[in-house]
Amino acid sequence: MSVERELSDCPAPPPVPAPGTLVVDTRRGDLVGEFRGVAGPYWSLRPVRGGAEWEADPAHVRPADAREHLHAATAIANRRSAGERL
C-alpha cells in the first residue's frame, strides 16, 4: 500500500514535444533549446545558436514563450545573414 501511495504522489512526466519544438531548460539558467529526441529518461536538446547538444531532465523543461521564440528566430536569422551554417 505504501508503494502505491508513493507512486501516486509523483508528478506525471510532461508530454514529449515534437522534434524541433523550442523548449527552455530551467536547470541551465533558462537556456532555450530545440527538442531533438528522447535519450533514456532525458530529453536531448540542441542550442538555438549552435553548439553541442545536452540532455535535460523533462521535469525541468518548459515550452518556450513568445519572447523566447522571437529571440531564437532573431539569433537564427543573424547566423544565416553572417553566412554561418545551421
A tleap script that builds the chain and sets N, CA, C and O, in Angstrom:
source leaprc.protein.ff14SB
mol = sequence {
  NMET SER VAL GLU ARG GLU LEU SER ASP CYS
  PRO ALA PRO PRO PRO VAL PRO ALA PRO GLY
  THR LEU VAL VAL ASP THR ARG ARG GLY ASP
  LEU VAL GLY GLU PHE ARG GLY VAL ALA GLY
  PRO TYR TRP SER LEU ARG PRO VAL ARG GLY
  GLY ALA GLU TRP GLU ALA ASP PRO ALA HIE
  VAL ARG PRO ALA ASP ALA ARG GLU HIE LEU
  HIE ALA ALA THR ALA ILE ALA ASN ARG ARG
  SER ALA GLY GLU ARG CLEU
}
set mol.1.N position { 0.813 -1.190 0.000 }
set mol.1.CA position { 0.000 0.000 0.000 }
set mol.1.C position { 0.861 1.261 0.000 }
set mol.1.O position { 0.532 2.219 -0.700 }
set mol.2.N position { 1.958 1.290 0.768 }
set mol.2.CA position { 2.782 2.490 0.824 }
set mol.2.C position { 3.481 2.744 -0.508 }
set mol.2.O position { 3.686 3.897 -0.886 }
set mol.3.N position { 3.847 1.686 -1.222 }
set mol.3.CA position { 4.481 1.856 -2.526 }
set mol.3.C position { 3.502 2.489 -3.506 }
set mol.3.O position { 3.882 3.369 -4.278 }
set mol.4.N position { 2.241 2.049 -3.484 }
set mol.4.CA position { 1.234 2.627 -4.371 }
set mol.4.C position { 1.034 4.100 -4.068 }
set mol.4.O position { 0.897 4.907 -4.987 }
set mol.5.N position { 1.015 4.460 -2.801 }
set mol.5.CA position { 0.819 5.860 -2.427 }
set mol.5.C position { 2.011 6.700 -2.871 }
set mol.5.O position { 1.833 7.818 -3.353 }
set mol.6.N position { 3.227 6.171 -2.713 }
set mol.6.CA position { 4.420 6.900 -3.139 }
set mol.6.C position { 4.399 7.123 -4.646 }
set mol.6.O position { 4.745 8.209 -5.111 }
set mol.7.N position { 4.003 6.120 -5.411 }
set mol.7.CA position { 3.954 6.269 -6.870 }
set mol.7.C position { 2.894 7.275 -7.287 }
set mol.7.O position { 3.105 8.018 -8.246 }
set mol.8.N position { 1.776 7.321 -6.606 }
set mol.8.CA position { 0.720 8.260 -6.981 }
set mol.8.C position { 1.079 9.694 -6.622 }
set mol.8.O position { 0.499 10.628 -7.175 }
set mol.9.N position { 2.035 9.889 -5.694 }
set mol.9.CA position { 2.463 11.236 -5.313 }
set mol.9.C position { 3.440 11.843 -6.318 }
set mol.9.O position { 3.678 13.050 -6.298 }
set mol.10.N position { 4.000 11.022 -7.187 }
set mol.10.CA position { 4.960 11.508 -8.180 }
set mol.10.C position { 4.207 12.206 -9.302 }
set mol.10.O position { 3.203 11.692 -9.795 }
set mol.11.N position { 4.696 13.391 -9.713 }
set mol.11.CA position { 4.020 14.066 -10.827 }
set mol.11.C position { 4.214 13.303 -12.131 }
set mol.11.O position { 5.241 12.657 -12.341 }
set mol.12.N position { 3.236 13.386 -12.984 }
set mol.12.CA position { 3.323 12.734 -14.288 }
set mol.12.C position { 4.352 13.459 -15.146 }
set mol.12.O position { 4.453 14.684 -15.077 }
set mol.13.N position { 5.113 12.731 -15.948 }
set mol.13.CA position { 6.085 13.403 -16.813 }
set mol.13.C position { 5.359 14.260 -17.853 }
set mol.13.O position { 4.245 13.941 -18.269 }
set mol.14.N position { 6.014 15.360 -18.269 }
set mol.14.CA position { 5.380 16.204 -19.287 }
set mol.14.C position { 5.295 15.464 -20.618 }
set mol.14.O position { 6.073 14.544 -20.870 }
set mol.15.N position { 4.352 15.862 -21.467 }
set mol.15.CA position { 4.256 15.209 -22.778 }
set mol.15.C position { 5.504 15.494 -23.614 }
set mol.15.O position { 6.087 16.576 -23.534 }
set mol.16.N position { 5.895 14.519 -24.404 }
set mol.16.CA position { 7.081 14.670 -25.245 }
set mol.16.C position { 6.740 15.597 -26.402 }
set mol.16.O position { 5.781 15.344 -27.131 }
set mol.17.N position { 7.522 16.687 -26.585 }
set mol.17.CA position { 7.237 17.608 -27.699 }
set mol.17.C position { 7.660 17.015 -29.042 }
set mol.17.O position { 8.403 16.035 -29.103 }
set mol.18.N position { 7.180 17.622 -30.094 }
set mol.18.CA position { 7.582 17.228 -31.445 }
set mol.18.C position { 9.024 17.678 -31.688 }
set mol.18.O position { 9.432 18.725 -31.184 }
set mol.19.N position { 9.798 16.907 -32.449 }
set mol.19.CA position { 11.158 17.341 -32.773 }
set mol.19.C position { 11.146 18.736 -33.405 }
set mol.19.O position { 10.307 19.045 -34.252 }
set mol.20.N position { 12.090 19.563 -32.975 }
set mol.20.CA position { 12.187 20.926 -33.477 }
set mol.20.C position { 11.475 21.950 -32.612 }
set mol.20.O position { 11.639 23.152 -32.822 }
set mol.21.N position { 10.689 21.499 -31.645 }
set mol.21.CA position { 9.977 22.417 -30.750 }
set mol.21.C position { 10.971 23.139 -29.854 }
set mol.21.O position { 11.905 22.529 -29.333 }
set mol.22.N position { 10.770 24.432 -29.676 }
set mol.22.CA position { 11.629 25.200 -28.772 }
set mol.22.C position { 11.146 25.033 -27.342 }
set mol.22.O position { 9.968 25.213 -27.036 }
set mol.23.N position { 12.096 24.682 -26.471 }
set mol.23.CA position { 11.810 24.498 -25.060 }
set mol.23.C position { 12.892 25.202 -24.245 }
set mol.23.O position { 13.927 25.605 -24.776 }
set mol.24.N position { 12.632 25.341 -22.949 }
set mol.24.CA position { 13.559 26.035 -22.057 }
set mol.24.C position { 13.967 25.086 -20.940 }
set mol.24.O position { 13.118 24.502 -20.267 }
set mol.25.N position { 15.275 24.938 -20.749 }
set mol.25.CA position { 15.821 24.123 -19.665 }
set mol.25.C position { 16.015 25.033 -18.457 }
set mol.25.O position { 16.937 25.847 -18.429 }
set mol.26.N position { 15.146 24.895 -17.465 }
set mol.26.CA position { 15.204 25.782 -16.292 }
set mol.26.C position { 16.369 25.453 -15.379 }
set mol.26.O position { 16.743 26.280 -14.546 }
set mol.27.N position { 16.946 24.285 -15.508 }
set mol.27.CA position { 18.113 23.910 -14.706 }
set mol.27.C position { 19.390 24.561 -15.237 }
set mol.27.O position { 20.390 24.630 -14.523 }
set mol.28.N position { 19.365 25.030 -16.456 }
set mol.28.CA position { 20.551 25.655 -17.065 }
set mol.28.C position { 20.336 27.146 -17.273 }
set mol.28.O position { 20.757 27.706 -18.284 }
set mol.29.N position { 19.689 27.777 -16.328 }
set mol.29.CA position { 19.511 29.229 -16.419 }
set mol.29.C position { 18.578 29.649 -17.523 }
set mol.29.O position { 18.820 30.659 -18.185 }
set mol.30.N position { 17.509 28.895 -17.741 }
set mol.30.CA position { 16.523 29.188 -18.778 }
set mol.30.C position { 17.128 29.202 -20.184 }
set mol.30.O position { 16.823 30.067 -21.004 }
set mol.31.N position { 17.983 28.230 -20.433 }
set mol.31.CA position { 18.606 28.088 -21.746 }
set mol.31.C position { 17.590 27.524 -22.737 }
set mol.31.O position { 16.958 26.499 -22.482 }
set mol.32.N position { 17.445 28.208 -23.867 }
set mol.32.CA position { 16.494 27.785 -24.899 }
set mol.32.C position { 17.176 26.772 -25.804 }
set mol.32.O position { 18.314 26.964 -26.234 }
set mol.33.N position { 16.462 25.696 -26.081 }
set mol.33.CA position { 16.989 24.669 -26.956 }
set mol.33.C position { 15.895 24.093 -27.835 }
set mol.33.O position { 14.704 24.240 -27.564 }
set mol.34.N position { 16.330 23.446 -28.875 }
set mol.34.CA position { 15.411 22.778 -29.795 }
set mol.34.C position { 15.339 21.314 -29.383 }
set mol.34.O position { 16.366 20.646 -29.265 }
set mol.35.N position { 14.128 20.818 -29.167 }
set mol.35.CA position { 13.961 19.422 -28.779 }
set mol.35.C position { 14.390 18.531 -29.929 }
set mol.35.O position { 13.958 18.721 -31.066 }
set mol.36.N position { 15.256 17.541 -29.627 }
set mol.36.CA position { 15.771 16.641 -30.663 }
set mol.36.C position { 15.256 15.217 -30.504 }
set mol.36.O position { 15.102 14.503 -31.495 }
set mol.37.N position { 14.987 14.792 -29.271 }
set mol.37.CA position { 14.519 13.429 -29.064 }
set mol.37.C position { 14.680 13.003 -27.623 }
set mol.37.O position { 15.101 13.779 -26.765 }
set mol.38.N position { 14.338 11.760 -27.379 }
set mol.38.CA position { 14.405 11.183 -26.042 }
set mol.38.C position { 15.629 10.290 -25.959 }
set mol.38.O position { 15.882 9.482 -26.853 }
set mol.39.N position { 16.383 10.439 -24.885 }
set mol.39.CA position { 17.570 9.615 -24.644 }
set mol.39.C position { 17.441 9.017 -23.248 }
set mol.39.O position { 17.877 9.610 -22.262 }
set mol.40.N position { 16.839 7.845 -23.182 }
set mol.40.CA position { 16.591 7.222 -21.880 }
set mol.40.C position { 15.586 8.057 -21.106 }
set mol.40.O position { 14.513 8.365 -21.624 }
set mol.41.N position { 15.915 8.432 -19.866 }
set mol.41.CA position { 14.985 9.243 -19.081 }
set mol.41.C position { 15.100 10.737 -19.390 }
set mol.41.O position { 14.344 11.539 -18.841 }
set mol.42.N position { 16.026 11.115 -20.251 }
set mol.42.CA position { 16.289 12.531 -20.534 }
set mol.42.C position { 15.839 12.928 -21.933 }
set mol.42.O position { 15.586 12.082 -22.791 }
set mol.43.N position { 15.745 14.232 -22.139 }
set mol.43.CA position { 15.446 14.774 -23.461 }
set mol.43.C position { 16.719 15.386 -24.024 }
set mol.43.O position { 17.453 16.063 -23.304 }
set mol.44.N position { 16.985 15.157 -25.293 }
set mol.44.CA position { 18.132 15.762 -25.962 }
set mol.44.C position { 17.701 17.112 -26.526 }
set mol.44.O position { 16.715 17.212 -27.256 }
set mol.45.N position { 18.452 18.136 -26.176 }
set mol.45.CA position { 18.179 19.497 -26.644 }
set mol.45.C position { 19.401 20.030 -27.364 }
set mol.45.O position { 20.534 19.694 -27.020 }
set mol.46.N position { 19.162 20.863 -28.366 }
set mol.46.CA position { 20.234 21.479 -29.150 }
set mol.46.C position { 20.135 22.983 -28.996 }
set mol.46.O position { 19.048 23.541 -29.146 }
set mol.47.N position { 21.240 23.659 -28.700 }
set mol.47.CA position { 21.188 25.115 -28.576 }
set mol.47.C position { 20.756 25.772 -29.886 }
set mol.47.O position { 21.165 25.344 -30.965 }
set mol.48.N position { 19.945 26.792 -29.791 }
set mol.48.CA position { 19.470 27.505 -30.981 }
set mol.48.C position { 20.635 28.177 -31.697 }
set mol.48.O position { 20.645 28.250 -32.926 }
set mol.49.N position { 21.596 28.658 -30.958 }
set mol.49.CA position { 22.735 29.368 -31.551 }
set mol.49.C position { 23.847 28.433 -31.989 }
set mol.49.O position { 24.917 28.886 -32.396 }
set mol.50.N position { 23.603 27.141 -31.909 }
set mol.50.CA position { 24.617 26.173 -32.299 }
set mol.50.C position { 25.397 25.686 -31.089 }
set mol.50.O position { 25.352 26.286 -30.015 }
set mol.51.N position { 26.095 24.615 -31.280 }
set mol.51.CA position { 26.872 24.043 -30.190 }
set mol.51.C position { 26.456 22.619 -29.920 }
set mol.51.O position { 25.635 22.043 -30.635 }
set mol.52.N position { 27.032 22.065 -28.884 }
set mol.52.CA position { 26.791 20.668 -28.547 }
set mol.52.C position { 25.416 20.472 -27.912 }
set mol.52.O position { 24.945 21.298 -27.130 }
set mol.53.N position { 24.793 19.362 -28.272 }
set mol.53.CA position { 23.520 19.005 -27.647 }
set mol.53.C position { 23.769 18.675 -26.183 }
set mol.53.O position { 24.886 18.340 -25.788 }
set mol.54.N position { 22.710 18.776 -25.382 }
set mol.54.CA position { 22.798 18.374 -23.997 }
set mol.54.C position { 21.539 17.608 -23.622 }
set mol.54.O position { 20.524 17.671 -24.314 }
set mol.55.N position { 21.625 16.889 -22.519 }
set mol.55.CA position { 20.476 16.141 -22.030 }
set mol.55.C position { 19.868 16.893 -20.858 }
set mol.55.O position { 20.578 17.397 -19.988 }
set mol.56.N position { 18.541 16.960 -20.850 }
set mol.56.CA position { 17.822 17.682 -19.808 }
set mol.56.C position { 16.783 16.775 -19.161 }
set mol.56.O position { 16.192 15.916 -19.815 }
set mol.57.N position { 16.577 16.978 -17.887 }
set mol.57.CA position { 15.534 16.263 -17.162 }
set mol.57.C position { 14.194 16.858 -17.577 }
set mol.57.O position { 13.988 18.058 -17.392 }
set mol.58.N position { 13.278 16.074 -18.129 }
set mol.58.CA position { 11.989 16.612 -18.581 }
set mol.58.C position { 11.214 17.354 -17.499 }
set mol.58.O position { 10.394 18.219 -17.809 }
set mol.59.N position { 11.462 17.030 -16.244 }
set mol.59.CA position { 10.771 17.716 -15.146 }
set mol.59.C position { 11.202 19.173 -15.028 }
set mol.59.O position { 10.519 19.971 -14.386 }
set mol.60.N position { 12.331 19.526 -15.645 }
set mol.60.CA position { 12.852 20.893 -15.568 }
set mol.60.C position { 12.871 21.572 -16.933 }
set mol.60.O position { 13.670 22.476 -17.180 }
set mol.61.N position { 11.983 21.126 -17.812 }
set mol.61.CA position { 11.878 21.717 -19.150 }
set mol.61.C position { 10.459 22.236 -19.329 }
set mol.61.O position { 9.491 21.569 -18.964 }
set mol.62.N position { 10.346 23.436 -19.895 }
set mol.62.CA position { 9.036 24.027 -20.168 }
set mol.62.C position { 9.014 24.534 -21.603 }
set mol.62.O position { 10.069 24.749 -22.201 }
set mol.63.N position { 7.819 24.728 -22.164 }
set mol.63.CA position { 7.740 25.289 -23.523 }
set mol.63.C position { 8.280 26.720 -23.544 }
set mol.63.O position { 8.144 27.461 -22.570 }
set mol.64.N position { 8.884 27.089 -24.647 }
set mol.64.CA position { 9.367 28.466 -24.807 }
set mol.64.C position { 8.173 29.401 -24.991 }
set mol.64.O position { 7.195 29.048 -25.650 }
set mol.65.N position { 8.263 30.602 -24.403 }
set mol.65.CA position { 7.183 31.577 -24.569 }
set mol.65.C position { 7.424 32.411 -25.832 }
set mol.65.O position { 8.422 32.218 -26.526 }
set mol.66.N position { 6.524 33.319 -26.119 }
set mol.66.CA position { 6.587 34.117 -27.356 }
set mol.66.C position { 7.877 34.933 -27.438 }
set mol.66.O position { 8.473 35.035 -28.510 }
set mol.67.N position { 8.314 35.511 -26.323 }
set mol.67.CA position { 9.544 36.303 -26.314 }
set mol.67.C position { 10.747 35.424 -26.642 }
set mol.67.O position { 11.630 35.830 -27.396 }
set mol.68.N position { 10.780 34.232 -26.080 }
set mol.68.CA position { 11.895 33.319 -26.323 }
set mol.68.C position { 11.893 32.804 -27.766 }
set mol.68.O position { 12.956 32.586 -28.347 }
set mol.69.N position { 10.706 32.610 -28.343 }
set mol.69.CA position { 10.615 32.230 -29.764 }
set mol.69.C position { 11.175 33.343 -30.643 }
set mol.69.O position { 11.925 33.073 -31.581 }
set mol.70.N position { 10.822 34.574 -30.353 }
set mol.70.CA position { 11.309 35.711 -31.140 }
set mol.70.C position { 12.827 35.847 -31.010 }
set mol.70.O position { 13.522 36.074 -32.000 }
set mol.71.N position { 13.325 35.711 -29.808 }
set mol.71.CA position { 14.763 35.805 -29.572 }
set mol.71.C position { 15.499 34.717 -30.363 }
set mol.71.O position { 16.535 34.989 -30.971 }
set mol.72.N position { 14.973 33.492 -30.357 }
set mol.72.CA position { 15.588 32.387 -31.097 }
set mol.72.C position { 15.541 32.631 -32.597 }
set mol.72.O position { 16.527 32.383 -33.292 }
set mol.73.N position { 14.413 33.111 -33.109 }
set mol.73.CA position { 14.283 33.385 -34.541 }
set mol.73.C position { 15.274 34.460 -34.980 }
set mol.73.O position { 15.854 34.376 -36.063 }
set mol.74.N position { 15.461 35.456 -34.141 }
set mol.74.CA position { 16.425 36.522 -34.443 }
set mol.74.C position { 17.849 35.968 -34.467 }
set mol.74.O position { 18.634 36.319 -35.347 }
set mol.75.N position { 18.183 35.113 -33.516 }
set mol.75.CA position { 19.519 34.517 -33.476 }
set mol.75.C position { 19.783 33.681 -34.727 }
set mol.75.O position { 20.876 33.727 -35.292 }
set mol.76.N position { 18.781 32.919 -35.155 }
set mol.76.CA position { 18.928 32.095 -36.366 }
set mol.76.C position { 19.098 32.974 -37.600 }
set mol.76.O position { 19.947 32.696 -38.448 }
set mol.77.N position { 18.294 34.036 -37.706 }
set mol.77.CA position { 18.394 34.948 -38.853 }
set mol.77.C position { 19.761 35.630 -38.886 }
set mol.77.O position { 20.339 35.805 -39.959 }
set mol.78.N position { 20.271 36.010 -37.740 }
set mol.78.CA position { 21.585 36.646 -37.674 }
set mol.78.C position { 22.690 35.680 -38.106 }
set mol.78.O position { 23.629 36.080 -38.795 }
set mol.79.N position { 22.583 34.428 -37.710 }
set mol.79.CA position { 23.583 33.434 -38.114 }
set mol.79.C position { 23.533 33.213 -39.627 }
set mol.79.O position { 24.571 33.102 -40.278 }
set mol.80.N position { 22.321 33.151 -40.178 }
set mol.80.CA position { 22.207 32.945 -41.628 }
set mol.80.C position { 22.780 34.143 -42.390 }
set mol.80.O position { 23.481 33.968 -43.387 }
set mol.81.N position { 22.484 35.351 -41.923 }
set mol.81.CA position { 22.977 36.549 -42.631 }
set mol.81.C position { 24.488 36.667 -42.546 }
set mol.81.O position { 25.118 37.286 -43.404 }
set mol.82.N position { 25.071 36.075 -41.511 }
set mol.82.CA position { 26.530 36.088 -41.376 }
set mol.82.C position { 27.176 34.960 -42.179 }
set mol.82.O position { 28.400 34.828 -42.205 }
set mol.83.N position { 26.344 34.149 -42.834 }
set mol.83.CA position { 26.860 33.055 -43.657 }
set mol.83.C position { 27.204 31.808 -42.878 }
set mol.83.O position { 27.863 30.907 -43.396 }
set mol.84.N position { 26.762 31.752 -41.640 }
set mol.84.CA position { 27.060 30.552 -40.849 }
set mol.84.C position { 26.134 29.422 -41.251 }
set mol.84.O position { 25.007 29.638 -41.697 }
set mol.85.N position { 26.630 28.238 -41.085 }
set mol.85.CA position { 25.857 27.037 -41.394 }
set mol.85.C position { 25.076 26.613 -40.163 }
set mol.85.O position { 25.630 26.563 -39.065 }
set mol.86.N position { 23.806 26.310 -40.330 }
set mol.86.CA position { 22.972 25.922 -39.194 }
set mol.86.C position { 22.823 24.435 -39.108 }
set mol.86.O position { 22.150 23.933 -38.208 }
savepdb mol mol.pdb
quit
